[in-house]
Amino acid sequence: TTGMPKGVMWRQEDLFFSGLGGGAPTGEPVSRPQELSERVAAGGDGITFFPTPPLMHGTSTLTAFIGFNFGQRIVVHTKFVPDEVLRTIEKEKVTSVSLVGDAMLRPLIDALNGPMKGTDCSSMFSVSSSGAIMSETVRAQFQALVPNVMLLNNFGSSESGFNGTATDDSGPEKGFRLRVNSRTQVVDPATYEPIAPGEPGRIAQRGHVPLGYYNDPAKTAETFFQKGDERWVLLGDMATVDEEGIVTVLGRGSQCINTGGEKVYPEEVEQALKSHPDVYDALVAGVPDAKWGNHVAAVVQLRDGAAPPSLDDIQTHCRTRLAGYKIPRQLVLTDRIQRSPSGKADYRWARAVAADGS
């Protein structure tokens, strides 16, 4: 989870269909339990799944159970060490790797450009991320090293399982665009009705959703609701939807920065920052400002050996990708970006560092 553990209570059947694809993430879900054993007995696709984050993260846990339901091979390890991950991919002929965003993909790129250069990654068919985005720049760098791999940014949450996969044109220019499943909608959080194309709303999912939060009836009432004869869950992510049903994720409402009345979502600014050649990792936070209410602050970890850029350098780079009000007004350099053990952003830490830096 991004914050404190929430204790999301799932029924097995709901998690099976929402988080595990109903036993067939790339095809039709099973209609009866016996189909699982029949598919396994019939033999499979020869897939080797390799969940690389800690198993406390849904990315790894769900990947492992998806593999079990397929009757496929699963490789696990005790710690994310880039060199060891690449050795395992080569040795075990891994076909499908799951990880958490740039925080895990970038070290693999560094290893392939350095001590692990020449590692045979030809068995890999896909690399998928959830919980954090693989940015456009970092994906391109990995694709140059492993040309035949498919890179997938998946979207989901502790409360919804899997909602959709990013489109090919997702990136700093168009935003994080998702092709969502039929159970996912963008709704008005006050009325729970679908919002008009282009209007901001909240992502929601119906059908197979959890029962609520353990021992937290108030939070459960805020997040889960009944609409007609279906149960729904309202996620914390703001989004818009276009005429074709493509959802553009704006970001977490709780992380949104209000600067002079304009709304800025950190994820969009972070993607722009990470496309700078000297930036290794970055988080964005709002810092109290006497004039604007809050200003956008960038907390940046540089690449090894890179000369420290000025705020002007960073602003000039971001101006080619972002509207003026989204450009960082403050730059704080740090030796290392702090993330959770699973690679997720620690925005509380980023806000504290940015506030100290001001």
N, C-alpha and C positions, 0 to 999 in steps of 0.2 A: 504494500500500500504506500501511497505518496506521503501520508501523514501518520497519525497514531493508528494502531490496528483497530479495525472497525468491528470485527466479529460478525461478518455477513453470514446469515444463516441460509444455506442452500439445501433444498431437497435434492436427493441424488438424481431423480429424473429430470428436474429443471436444469441442473448443472450439466447433465449428459447432453441435453439438446442445445443449451445456450453456450456452453463453454467447450464442448467436445465435438460439436458438429453432428450430434446424433449418431456417432459411430462411423460417419463417412463425410468428413469435412469437404471433400471435393466431389461428392455425389449426393444421391438421395439418402436422407436419414433412414435408419432401420425402422420397420413398422412393428417388429416384435423382437423380444430379447434373443430368441434363438438364432436370428440372422447374424449376430456377432460371431458366434462359434462357427456357423456355416461359412462365413467369409474367411475366417482364419483357417479353417480346414481346407478350403479351396486354394490356399496359397495366395500370396500377396505380390506387391510390387517390388519387393527387395529393397525397401527403404530403410536407412539407418538414421534415426533421429538423434540429434545431439543437443540437448538443452544445456546451454552454458552458464546462465545465471544461477544463483543459489535456488534450491528447491523451495524456499519460502516464498518465492515469487511465482505468481500465477503463470507467467510465461513458461517457466520450466515445468511446473506441476502439470499444467494442462497439456503441454507438449508430450510429457511422458505418458499420460493417460490416453491421449490420442493414439500414440504408438502402440500401447497395449491393446486398445480396441481394434486396431488394424492387424494385430498379430505380427507387428514388425519389430525390428531390433532397435534397442535404445542404449545409447552410450551415456554414462554420467561420469562426472569427475568431482573432486573434493574442493577445488578452488579455481577461480578464473585466473590462469597464468597464460598470457598470449602465446608464448612459445609452445607450451604444452598443449594448448587447444589446437594449434596448427599441426603438431606432431600426431595428435589423436585423429584429426581429420584425414591425414595421409595414411596412417597405419590402419584405421578401422574402415576406410573407404566411406566416410560419412556423406550422406546425400542431403540431409536437411538440418541446418543449424538454426537455433533460436537464440536471440540475445536481446539486450536492452539498449537500443540507440547508439549514438556516437561514442558514448563512454566505453562501450565494449568493441565497437567496430574499428575505431581509430587505433587502438593499440594493436589490433590484428594487422592493420595496414602498415604500421611502423615496423612490426616484426617481419612482414613479408618484404619490406624494403630494406631490412637490415639483416639480423642474424639468421632469419628463417627464409631468406631469399632462395627461390627454387623449390620450395615445398610443393609437392604435388597435391593440388586442390581440385583436380579435374573431376573427382567423383561428386562434388557438390552441385546440387541442382538448385537449392534455394537457401537464402538467409532471410529470416523473418524477425521483425522486432515488434514488441508491444511494451507499453509503459513509458516509452520515450521514442522520439523520432530519429531515424537515420536521415541526416540532412542531405540535401541534394549534392552538395560539394563532396561530402564524405562518401556517399554512395558512388559517385563518379570515380573517385580515387580507387575504391575497392574493385569496381567493375573493370578498371584498366588493368588490374593485377589478376583478376579472375573473370575473364570476359564472358563465360557461358553461364554464370550464376544469375538467378533471378532474385532481386532484392525487394522484399515486401514489408511495407509499414502497415502493420495491423492495428486496429483500434478496438479497445474493449475496456472493461473495468471490473473491479471486485464485485460490483452490483449487477453487471449485465452479461458477463462472459465476453463473447465476441460480437462486435457490431458491424465491422466492415474492414475493407482494405483500401489503402490510398490509391488514387488514380496515377497513371504515368506522368501526368502534367502537374502533379503536386510539387510545390517548391516556394521559394521566397516571393516569386512574382504573383502566383495565383492563390497561394495559401495551401493549407493542408486539406486536400479534397478527398472525400471518401465515397466509395460506392458501397452503400450500406445494405444490410439484409432487409427482408420484408417486414421484420418485427420492429425496426428502428424508425423513429420519426423525430422531427424537430417541432417542438410544441411551445405554446405560450405557457410559462410556468404558473401564471395566475389562473388560467381557465383550462389548461391541459388540451386545448384545441390546436390542431396543426396551424403553423404560422404561414403567412404568404411568402412566396419566393422573394429572397433578398432581405427579409426582415429577420432581426436576431431573435433567437429563442434558445431553448434548452433541449439537449438530446434526451430522448426517452425511449424505453423499450417495453414492449408488451409481451404477454404470454408466459414463457418459462422464465420467471424472475424469482429472486430469493423471497423468503418470508419476512425478512427485516433484519434489524441489527440486534445482536444478543444483549438483553437487559437494557435496551435503550428505546423505550416506546416513543419518546418525543422525537428523536431523530428518525425513527421508522415512519412516524406520521408525516414528517416533512418530505420524505424521499419516496415512499411507496403510496400508490393510490389506486382506487378502483374506478374503472371507466366502463360503463355498461357491464358486461359479464366477464371482462378481462382485468387482470391485475397488471399494473404498470409500475415502472421504476423511473424516477426523474434523476438523470445524472447531473454532475456538477459542471458539465462542459457546455459553453455557449457555442452556437453555430448558426449558420444560415443554410438554406436549401435553394437550389435553382430549379428552373422549369423541368429539367431532365431528372430531377431527384438526386443530383449529386450534392452531398453535404460538405460544406466548408467549415471545419472546426476553427473557432476563433481562439479558444483557450478556456482554462478554468475560470469560472466567474470569481472564485475566491482569490485568484492571483491577478485579476485585472487591475491595471494601473489607471486611475482617473487623473489626468493631467490637464488642467484648464478646461475641464468638462469633456475632453476627448477620452475615449477608451483605448487603451493599449494592452494587448495580450503578450506576455513575455516570450512565448514560443516563437512568434513571428520574428521578433527582434533577434532572438538567439540564432535563428537560422541565418539571418543576414550577417551577424557577427562571425559565425563559424565559416562563412565563405571567404573571410579575409585570410590571406595566405599565412599570416603570422599567428593567427588565433588557433589554439588547440582545443579549448573548451570555453564555454561561457554560460552564465546565468544572468537574467535580467530581473530587477526588482524596482519597486517604487519607493522613493525616499521623500519624506515630508519637505515641502517647499513653500515658503511664505507667499510667493506670487502665484504659483500654479496649483497649489494644493499638494501635488506630488510631482516629482520629475522622474524621468526614466534613467536608471543607473545600470551600467554594464559592469559586471564582475568577470574579469577575463583571465584565463590561464594561457600563457603564450607557449608557442612551440619552443623546444630546447634550442638555445642559441639565437633566438630571434631578438632583434633590437626592440626595446619598448616603444610602441607607437604612441603618438600624442592623441589627445582627445580629438583634435582637428582631423588627424588621419582616419580615425575610426568613423567620425561623422561623415567625412567625404565618401568613404566606402559605403556606408549604410544609405547615404542619400540616393544612390543609384538603384536601391532596392525597396526603400520604404518611404512612406509619406513623411513630411517634415516633422509632424508632431510626435512621430514614433521614434525619432532618432535619439540615441542616448545623449543626455546632457551632462553625464558624469561617467568617468572611467576609473575603475579601481582594478589594479593588477594584483593577482594573488599567485602564490607558488603552485597551488592546487585547488581545483574546484571540488567542493565537498558534495558528495552524493551519498545516497543510501547504499547499503551493501548490494542491492539489486540494480544499482545504476540510475535510480530515479533522482530527479532534481530535489535539492534541499533548499527551498525558497526561504525558509525561516533564517537559515544561515546566510544566504545571499543578502537578504534585507539588512541583517546585522552588520555584515561586512561593508555593505554600501553606505549605511548610516555612519559607521566609524570612519569610512573614507572621506565623507563629506566634511 
